[in-house]
Amino acid sequence: MLVVMQAHATEEQVRSVCERIESLGLRAHPIPGSNRTAIGITGNSGAIDIGSLEAMPGVIECIPVSKPYKLVSRDAKEENTVVKVSTPAGEVSIGGASLAIIAGPCAIENREQARTVATHVKAAGVPLFRGGAYKPRTSPYSFQGLGEPALKIMADIRDEFGLGIVTEAIDNESLDLVEEYADVIQIGARNMQNFSLLKRAGRASKPILLKRGMSATLDEFLMAAEYILSEGNYRVILCERGVRTFTDHTRNTLDLSVIPAVQIRSHLPILVDPSHGTGRRNKVLPLSRAAVAVGADGLLVEVHHDPDRALSDGAQSIIPDELQLLMAEVRAIATVVHRTLN
């Protein structure tokens, strides 16, 4: 159910409607828009008496929402959500007219490696630095990440280079630490349906970057985002990172068709990760160009100055010169699709 408020509804009227919804044992989710506020209602197992709500001052109408994902849908919010990320250099917008680029190594290996890559990321004009502190790997013998020491290294990178930090939490315990150090908390593909982790992310104070699961349908992807919003965190960024198919020429199949599909159904911004989506360095730039052309709100790419010696995913990490080229090409395509780089 969605309660649509009048354009001139006061904050007191919105608050009164929210209190009325809460008194019914339901949960109210105010969703401010450019023209008016809508209030999403969750927690109902049956019909709601809309008459008492529609009679309240400031209310235009109550609209049933047929989709299982209520808060992430266009029914709840017609205009695109723009997620603001705070960095030492200022706010970075993800969504809207600007494109956001996030770049960095798959994993933080040591301080020297992280600083070297951060130097190139900063020089390329990228505002957000990604790096893994916790690495959920297929093999238990693969490098699992440095944990909190890596988070401390990234905190120093933020201070030294003015870059915002994006890094993954793999469970509730690591999310507590990641929330302390990061500017954006990533929930990886393997955890897209880790529902207890999604609920904890919904109570976090930082924006959430949610990656699509390896075999997730569009509805499953959006329902995972709904878990986060239903807990009160509305700053969610989606990310397409490839799905598992029968192809053997790439690590995954990058499903760029999901970008316009998401944008029809949801107001949330969506990025593309061409590094995991292809698993091949020589495919990252072509698929980055395609992602921007199809309407993605930005890119998440892996960069390493010495990928042949990387401890994680070196085969899909581009080198700094390629990052510079990627930025130039993305800037040119952005102009064609009426976007600008952050």
C-alpha angles and dihedrals in degrees: 000000000000125000110206115206126207117262091247096043111139126233088249091056091049090048091049092053090048091051090050091051091048090050088061090060092256133116124249122211113189109207111191115210134187092261106020144355123254123197118213118208122211134170098056118132094186144009120326124220097244094177094076091048097046089052093059119104114267097021120124101181147323116243124197112229111217098188118091089230104064108167098044094048129100087242089069096043124011100191123068118269115237113203114209117212118197116223132167088256094052138274121329117205121217111194131016121065097336130077119226121212121198118187140168144103124315089237136014103241101174140332095268093052093047093049092047093053092042090055090057093043091053092046090053091056096249111151100197127059121205125198136154121240094165118038120192100205130187091230120054087215095059123098107285098191133261096268118205095002087062090050090053091050090052091048088056090048089055091052095044101041103024092236125147114238126233118184140154131256115203101187141005093273095052091044090063089058096039090052089056095052109025134074093208124028115216123211106198131222093260090057100043089112098034090119098187089053091048090052091050089049088052089061094048123112094223133073116270125226106203118196122207115250120251094254101018122138120223092258092050090050093052093044089056088055089048089061089060096045092045089063092055105265106119096171098095126150119194123215130197109209104166133279132239116263137150095274119119101186092078136032090242137354110259104222103209091166088073090068098072089035091058092044091055093052104031140041093212120110117248129206130193126229105203091174096066090028092066107013089210125103094214091057098051097082097045092049091045089057091048093048092055091045092053092053108265115162092228148319138268109203135173118232129184130171091214106024095168088067097039116131091219134031098343091154091066098039117104121218123245094261089055090051089056090050091047091054092050093049094045090050091054094048092044089063091055093052092044097252134123132212118252 
